[in-house]
Amino acid sequence: IVAMGCGVLTTYTQIANIAGIQGLLVYAFTGAIPIFLFSFYGPVIRKRCPEGFVLTEWVYQRYGPFAALFLSAFTLLTMFLYMVSELTAVNYAITALTGIDATPCVVIECIVTSIYTALGGFKVSFITDSFQAAFVILALIIGTIAYGCSIHIDMDIKRATEGFLLGSNKMGWMLLYILLVAIVTNDCFLSGFWLRTFAAKTDKDLFVGTGIAAIVCCIVCTLFGLPGIIAVWTGDLTIADDEGYNAFFILIAEMDKWIIGIMLIFSVALSTCTFDSLQSATTTSISNDIFRNKLPIVWVRLIVWLVMVPCIVVAVKASANVLQIYLIADLLSSALIPILFLGLSRRFNFLGQWDIIVGTLGALLGIFVFGTVYYDSALEGARLLLVWNGIYTDSDWGPFGAFVIAPVGGVVFGFMFCGARL
């Protein structure tokens, strides 16, 4: 539930609008699997690093300080991207539901979360997670009833589009691989998940907790994504619409004002509960990974507060695509995590920290070269590193190729460098 911020209301609807029910189910399924996987590799890492509380502690112990700093840099970049995406999503929600400039609301959210996380620490984040779970369930119940009573589906449009939206398509099959690799690896960058993994009392508790969370997340995210399809059938959007990320809010905006008010409150609450977890995790990563807990926590929190400024600017001014932000972070993680986790096996004890670093950078270089050749343009090759063109059409194999090269290239380049070094 900790991952269910306001961004859930935009990314899943956008995938459903792009790739239909198949894409939505793939996204929900691949988003749930990594949560459950923490119950398998989490205990292994806890056993290897019993005093740890985030992934970088094991990396520091297994590989060395430079690998830990390298992972920390990627982790902090991911946290930054996730904070931007969360602020972007709540900005979309407020603007779509009220029509007002959401900038003051975004600023207030950053200030409020900064204050209470500074006063209560990570324990406050655990408390807000409980509220977040309640908000998700209430939003789901009220939203389902509101949609059932207020939405009118044009049957002519439904018959014309249901072949694509309810059937199998190439994009849906491409996403089965892309999203599985992307989310499985990217969840390893989220310090909030690792803090909860290490905080589990027993491995059995971790297994049960992640199992329940995976099932709930899969069901809830599927339901939250359906407006991406329904908005096409109502005539408010078209397939692969530029406003597909806004489908949930576009349909809510046409309902009674009291429903709009309730969903607006829930959207802001979801965003706030997720944003405080990201802030706490960022504080932990900076304090532990960068300064090895030698810098007073007040200065660390000041650094995090300063980071809020570019987060707000990018979220409000850049009009970033939330799904694209997630995919950038996913591409980075898919280049680093596979070769990093080979270190869990005794068979790969020969791997060192520079093998991990060079392998990851080599994978990113490989993506650039692939993009340059595939698109016949160095500029497009660079844009592929940012998933600039998204994953919107089933005729563009660029993103698929990038997510193949990232994990494979990371391992290949890492082993090549290791062989040369040895």
C-alpha positions as CSV (number, residue, x, y, z in Angstrom):
1,I,0.0,0.0,0.0
2,V,2.9,2.3,0.7
3,A,3.5,2.6,-3.1
4,M,-0.1,3.6,-3.8
5,G,0.1,7.4,-4.1
6,C,-1.8,9.6,-6.4
7,G,0.4,8.4,-9.3
8,V,-1.5,5.1,-9.2
9,L,-4.5,7.1,-10.5
10,T,-2.6,8.3,-13.5
11,T,-0.2,5.6,-14.6
12,Y,-2.5,2.6,-14.6
13,T,-5.2,4.5,-16.5
14,Q,-2.7,5.6,-19.0
15,I,-1.5,2.0,-19.6
16,A,-5.1,0.9,-19.9
17,N,-5.8,3.7,-22.5
18,I,-2.7,2.7,-24.4
19,A,-2.7,-1.1,-24.4
20,G,-6.3,-2.0,-23.2
21,I,-7.2,-4.5,-20.6
22,Q,-4.2,-6.8,-21.5
23,G,-1.8,-3.9,-20.8
24,L,-3.6,-3.0,-17.6
25,L,-3.6,-6.6,-16.2
26,V,0.1,-7.0,-17.1
27,Y,0.9,-3.7,-15.3
28,A,-1.1,-4.7,-12.2
29,F,0.4,-8.2,-12.2
30,T,4.0,-7.1,-12.7
31,G,3.6,-4.4,-10.1
32,A,2.4,-7.0,-7.5
33,I,5.0,-9.7,-8.2
34,P,8.1,-7.6,-7.0
35,I,6.4,-6.9,-3.7
36,F,6.1,-10.6,-3.0
37,L,9.7,-11.3,-4.2
38,F,10.9,-9.3,-1.2
39,S,9.9,-12.3,1.0
40,F,12.5,-14.4,-1.0
41,Y,15.6,-12.3,-1.5
42,G,14.9,-10.1,1.6
43,P,15.7,-12.9,4.1
44,V,18.9,-13.8,2.2
45,I,20.1,-10.2,2.4
46,R,19.0,-9.9,6.0
47,K,21.0,-13.0,6.9
48,R,24.1,-11.7,5.0
49,C,23.8,-8.3,6.6
50,P,21.9,-8.6,9.9
51,E,22.8,-5.1,11.1
52,G,21.6,-3.5,7.9
53,F,18.3,-1.7,7.2
54,V,18.6,-0.7,3.5
55,L,20.1,-2.5,0.5
56,T,23.2,-0.2,0.4
57,E,24.4,-1.7,3.7
58,W,24.7,-5.1,2.1
59,V,26.3,-3.7,-1.0
60,Y,28.8,-1.8,1.1
61,Q,29.6,-5.0,3.0
62,R,29.7,-7.3,-0.1
63,Y,31.3,-5.0,-2.7
64,G,32.8,-2.0,-1.1
65,P,32.3,1.8,-0.6
66,F,32.4,2.8,-4.2
67,A,29.7,0.4,-5.2
68,A,27.6,1.5,-2.3
69,L,28.0,5.1,-3.3
70,F,27.1,4.2,-6.9
71,L,24.0,2.5,-5.8
72,S,23.1,5.4,-3.5
73,A,23.4,7.8,-6.4
74,F,21.0,5.8,-8.4
75,T,18.7,5.3,-5.4
76,L,18.6,9.0,-4.7
77,L,17.9,9.8,-8.3
78,T,15.1,7.3,-8.3
79,M,13.7,8.9,-5.1
80,F,13.9,12.3,-6.7
81,L,12.0,11.1,-9.8
82,Y,9.4,9.4,-7.7
83,M,8.8,12.6,-5.6
84,V,8.5,14.6,-8.9
85,S,6.0,12.0,-10.2
86,E,3.9,12.2,-7.1
87,L,3.8,16.0,-7.1
88,T,3.0,15.9,-10.8
89,A,0.1,13.5,-10.3
90,V,-1.4,15.5,-7.5
91,N,-1.0,18.6,-9.6
92,Y,-2.9,16.9,-12.4
93,A,-5.6,15.8,-9.9
94,I,-6.2,19.3,-8.4
95,T,-6.2,21.0,-11.8
96,A,-8.5,18.5,-13.5
97,L,-11.0,18.4,-10.6
98,T,-11.1,22.1,-9.7
99,G,-9.6,24.0,-12.7
100,I,-7.4,26.1,-10.4
101,D,-3.6,26.5,-10.3
102,A,-2.4,23.7,-8.1
103,T,1.0,25.2,-7.4
104,P,0.2,26.5,-3.9
105,C,-1.3,23.2,-2.9
106,V,1.8,21.3,-4.1
107,V,4.0,23.7,-2.1
108,I,1.8,23.3,1.0
109,E,2.0,19.5,0.7
110,C,5.9,19.7,0.6
111,I,6.0,22.0,3.7
112,V,3.5,20.0,5.8
113,T,5.2,16.6,5.1
114,S,8.6,18.1,5.7
115,I,7.5,19.4,9.1
116,Y,5.8,16.2,10.5
117,T,8.5,13.9,9.1
118,A,11.2,16.1,10.8
119,L,9.3,15.9,14.1
120,G,8.3,12.2,14.0
121,G,10.9,10.5,11.8
122,F,10.2,7.3,9.9
123,K,7.7,6.2,12.6
124,V,5.3,8.8,11.3
125,S,5.5,7.2,7.9
126,F,4.4,3.9,9.3
127,I,1.4,5.6,10.9
128,T,0.4,7.4,7.7
129,D,0.6,4.1,5.9
130,S,-2.3,2.9,7.9
131,F,-4.3,5.9,6.9
132,Q,-3.2,5.5,3.3
133,A,-4.6,2.0,3.3
134,A,-8.0,3.3,4.5
135,F,-7.9,6.1,1.9
136,V,-7.3,3.6,-0.9
137,I,-10.2,1.4,0.2
138,L,-12.6,4.3,0.6
139,A,-11.6,5.8,-2.7
140,L,-12.2,2.5,-4.3
141,I,-15.6,2.0,-2.8
142,I,-16.9,5.5,-3.4
143,G,-15.3,5.6,-6.9
144,T,-16.9,2.3,-7.9
145,I,-20.4,3.4,-6.8
146,A,-20.0,6.9,-8.4
147,Y,-18.8,5.4,-11.7
148,G,-21.7,2.9,-11.7
149,C,-24.3,5.6,-11.1
150,S,-22.9,8.5,-13.1
151,I,-21.1,7.1,-16.2
152,H,-22.9,6.7,-19.5
153,I,-21.2,4.4,-22.0
154,D,-21.8,4.9,-25.7
155,M,-22.4,1.4,-27.0
156,D,-21.5,2.3,-30.6
157,I,-18.0,3.4,-29.4
158,K,-17.7,0.4,-27.2
159,R,-18.5,-2.0,-30.0
160,A,-16.0,-0.2,-32.3
161,T,-13.1,-0.2,-29.8
162,E,-13.6,-3.3,-27.7
163,G,-11.7,-5.5,-30.1
164,F,-8.5,-3.6,-29.2
165,L,-9.3,-2.6,-25.7
166,L,-10.5,-6.0,-24.5
167,G,-8.4,-8.2,-26.8
168,S,-4.8,-9.1,-27.2
169,N,-2.4,-6.7,-28.8
170,K,1.3,-6.5,-29.5
171,M,1.8,-3.7,-27.1
172,G,0.4,-5.8,-24.3
173,W,2.8,-8.6,-25.0
174,M,5.7,-6.2,-25.2
175,L,4.7,-4.7,-21.8
176,L,4.7,-8.2,-20.2
177,Y,8.5,-8.2,-20.6
178,I,9.2,-4.5,-20.2
179,L,7.2,-3.9,-17.0
180,L,8.3,-7.2,-15.4
181,V,12.0,-6.3,-15.8
182,A,11.4,-2.6,-15.0
183,I,9.4,-3.0,-11.8
184,V,11.2,-6.0,-10.4
185,T,14.5,-4.2,-10.5
186,N,13.2,-0.7,-9.7
187,D,11.5,-1.8,-6.5
188,C,15.0,-2.7,-5.2
189,F,15.9,1.1,-5.4
190,L,13.1,2.0,-3.0
191,S,14.5,2.4,0.4
192,G,11.0,2.5,1.9
193,F,10.5,-1.2,0.9
194,W,13.9,-2.2,2.3
195,L,13.2,-0.4,5.6
196,R,10.0,-2.4,6.0
197,T,11.8,-5.6,4.9
198,F,14.4,-5.3,7.5
199,A,11.8,-4.3,10.1
200,A,9.8,-7.5,9.7
201,K,10.0,-9.5,12.9
202,T,10.4,-12.9,11.2
203,D,10.7,-14.2,7.7
204,K,7.2,-15.7,8.0
205,D,5.8,-12.3,8.8
206,L,7.5,-10.9,5.8
207,F,6.2,-13.7,3.6
208,V,2.6,-13.2,4.8
209,G,2.8,-9.4,4.7
210,T,4.2,-9.2,1.2
211,G,1.8,-11.9,-0.1
212,I,-1.3,-10.0,1.2
213,A,0.1,-6.7,-0.1
214,A,0.8,-8.2,-3.6
215,I,-2.8,-9.6,-3.9
216,V,-4.4,-6.4,-2.7
217,C,-2.2,-4.2,-4.9
218,C,-3.0,-6.2,-8.0
219,I,-6.7,-6.0,-7.5
220,V,-6.8,-2.3,-6.5
221,C,-4.5,-1.2,-9.3
222,T,-6.6,-3.0,-11.8
223,L,-9.7,-1.3,-10.7
224,F,-8.0,2.1,-10.6
225,G,-6.8,1.6,-14.1
226,L,-10.2,0.8,-15.7
227,P,-11.2,4.5,-16.2
228,G,-8.5,4.5,-19.0
229,I,-10.8,2.2,-20.9
230,I,-14.1,3.6,-19.7
231,A,-13.2,7.1,-20.8
232,V,-12.9,5.9,-24.4
233,W,-16.3,4.3,-24.2
234,T,-17.9,7.5,-22.9
235,G,-16.4,9.5,-25.7
236,D,-14.2,11.7,-23.5
237,L,-11.0,10.2,-24.8
238,T,-9.6,8.2,-27.7
239,I,-7.3,5.2,-27.7
240,A,-3.7,6.2,-26.8
241,D,-5.0,9.7,-26.0
242,D,-2.5,12.4,-24.9
243,E,-4.8,12.9,-21.9
244,G,-5.0,9.2,-21.0
245,Y,-3.2,9.8,-17.7
246,N,-6.0,12.1,-16.7
247,A,-8.9,9.6,-17.5
248,F,-9.8,9.0,-13.8
249,F,-10.1,12.7,-13.0
250,I,-11.8,13.7,-16.3
251,L,-14.6,11.3,-15.5
252,I,-14.9,12.3,-11.9
253,A,-15.0,16.0,-12.9
254,E,-18.3,15.3,-14.6
255,M,-20.0,13.9,-11.5
256,D,-21.7,15.7,-8.6
257,K,-19.7,18.2,-6.6
258,W,-19.7,16.2,-3.4
259,I,-18.1,13.3,-5.2
260,I,-15.5,15.6,-6.7
261,G,-14.8,17.0,-3.3
262,I,-14.4,13.6,-1.7
263,M,-12.1,12.3,-4.5
264,L,-10.0,15.4,-4.4
265,I,-9.5,15.0,-0.6
266,F,-8.6,11.3,-1.1
267,S,-6.2,12.1,-4.0
268,V,-4.3,14.7,-1.9
269,A,-4.3,12.4,1.1
270,L,-2.9,9.5,-1.0
271,S,-0.2,11.8,-2.4
272,T,0.7,13.1,1.1
273,C,1.1,9.7,2.6
274,T,3.3,8.4,-0.2
275,F,5.3,11.6,-0.3
276,D,6.3,11.5,3.4
277,S,7.5,7.9,2.9
278,L,9.7,9.1,0.0
279,Q,11.0,12.0,2.1
280,S,11.9,9.7,5.0
281,A,13.5,7.2,2.7
282,T,15.6,9.9,1.0
283,T,16.7,11.2,4.4
284,T,17.7,7.7,5.4
285,S,19.7,7.2,2.2
286,I,21.5,10.5,2.4
287,S,22.4,10.1,6.1
288,N,23.5,6.5,6.0
289,D,24.8,6.0,2.4
290,I,26.5,9.3,1.8
291,F,27.6,10.5,5.2
292,R,27.7,7.2,7.1
293,N,25.5,8.7,9.8
294,K,28.2,11.2,10.8
295,L,26.3,14.3,9.7
296,P,23.7,15.6,12.2
297,I,20.3,14.7,11.1
298,V,19.1,18.3,11.1
299,W,21.5,19.0,8.3
300,V,20.4,16.0,6.4
301,R,16.8,17.1,6.6
302,L,17.9,20.5,5.4
303,I,19.4,18.9,2.3
304,V,16.1,17.0,1.7
305,W,14.2,20.3,2.1
306,L,16.4,21.9,-0.5
307,V,15.7,19.0,-2.9
308,M,12.0,19.8,-2.6
309,V,12.6,23.1,-4.6
310,P,13.6,21.4,-7.9
311,C,11.0,18.8,-7.3
312,I,8.2,21.4,-7.2
313,V,9.6,23.3,-10.2
314,V,9.9,20.2,-12.4
315,A,6.5,18.9,-11.3
316,V,4.7,22.2,-11.9
317,K,6.5,23.7,-14.8
318,A,7.8,20.8,-16.9
319,S,4.4,19.1,-17.2
320,A,6.2,15.8,-17.0
321,N,4.6,12.5,-17.9
322,V,4.3,10.4,-14.8
323,L,4.6,7.1,-16.6
324,Q,7.7,8.3,-18.4
325,I,9.3,9.4,-15.1
326,Y,8.8,5.9,-13.8
327,L,10.2,4.4,-16.9
328,I,13.4,6.4,-16.7
329,A,14.0,5.1,-13.1
330,D,13.1,1.6,-14.3
331,L,15.7,1.7,-17.1
332,L,18.4,2.7,-14.7
333,S,17.5,0.0,-12.2
334,S,17.3,-2.7,-14.9
335,A,20.9,-2.0,-15.9
336,L,22.3,-2.2,-12.3
337,I,20.3,-4.6,-10.2
338,P,20.8,-7.9,-12.2
339,I,24.6,-7.9,-12.0
340,L,24.4,-6.5,-8.5
341,F,22.3,-9.4,-7.2
342,L,24.6,-12.0,-8.7
343,G,26.7,-11.2,-5.7
344,L,24.2,-13.1,-3.5
345,S,25.5,-16.3,-5.0
346,R,28.8,-17.7,-3.7
347,R,29.6,-18.7,-7.3
348,F,30.2,-15.1,-8.2
349,N,32.5,-14.1,-5.4
350,F,35.0,-13.0,-8.0
351,L,32.8,-10.0,-8.9
352,G,34.1,-6.7,-7.5
353,Q,32.7,-3.2,-7.1
354,W,34.2,-1.8,-10.3
355,D,32.7,-4.7,-12.3
356,I,29.3,-3.5,-11.1
357,I,29.9,0.1,-11.9
358,V,31.5,-0.5,-15.3
359,G,28.8,-3.1,-16.2
360,T,26.0,-0.6,-15.4
361,L,27.6,2.3,-17.3
362,G,28.3,-0.1,-20.2
363,A,24.7,-1.1,-20.4
364,L,23.6,2.5,-20.6
365,L,26.1,3.1,-23.3
366,G,24.8,0.0,-25.1
367,I,21.3,1.5,-25.0
368,F,22.6,4.7,-26.5
369,V,24.3,2.9,-29.3
370,F,21.3,0.7,-30.0
371,G,19.0,3.8,-30.1
372,T,21.4,5.6,-32.5
373,V,21.5,2.6,-34.9
374,Y,17.8,1.8,-34.6
375,Y,16.6,5.4,-35.1
376,D,19.6,6.4,-37.3
377,S,20.1,9.4,-35.0
378,A,22.4,10.0,-32.1
379,L,19.9,12.5,-30.7
380,E,17.2,9.8,-30.7
381,G,19.7,7.4,-29.1
382,A,20.1,9.8,-26.2
383,R,16.4,10.3,-26.0
384,L,15.9,6.5,-25.7
385,L,17.9,6.7,-22.4
386,L,15.1,9.0,-21.1
387,V,12.4,6.8,-22.8
388,W,11.5,10.1,-24.5
389,N,9.0,8.7,-26.9
390,G,7.3,6.6,-24.2
391,I,5.9,3.1,-25.0
392,Y,2.8,4.3,-26.8
393,T,2.8,2.3,-30.1
394,D,3.3,-1.3,-30.9
395,S,5.3,-0.4,-34.0
396,D,8.2,1.1,-32.1
397,W,10.6,-1.6,-30.7
398,G,13.0,0.9,-29.3
399,P,11.9,0.8,-25.7
400,F,11.6,-3.0,-25.8
401,G,15.2,-3.2,-27.1
402,A,16.4,-0.8,-24.4
403,F,14.9,-3.0,-21.6
404,V,16.6,-6.1,-23.2
405,I,20.0,-4.4,-23.5
406,A,19.9,-2.9,-20.0
407,P,20.0,-6.1,-17.9
408,V,21.9,-8.2,-20.4
409,G,24.4,-5.4,-21.1
410,G,25.0,-4.8,-17.4
411,V,25.9,-8.5,-16.9
412,V,28.0,-8.8,-20.1
413,F,29.9,-5.6,-19.7
414,G,30.5,-6.4,-16.0
415,F,31.9,-9.8,-16.8
416,M,34.0,-8.5,-19.6
417,F,35.6,-5.9,-17.3
418,C,36.0,-8.5,-14.6
419,G,37.8,-10.8,-17.0
420,A,40.1,-8.0,-18.1
421,R,40.8,-7.0,-14.5
422,L,41.6,-10.5,-13.4
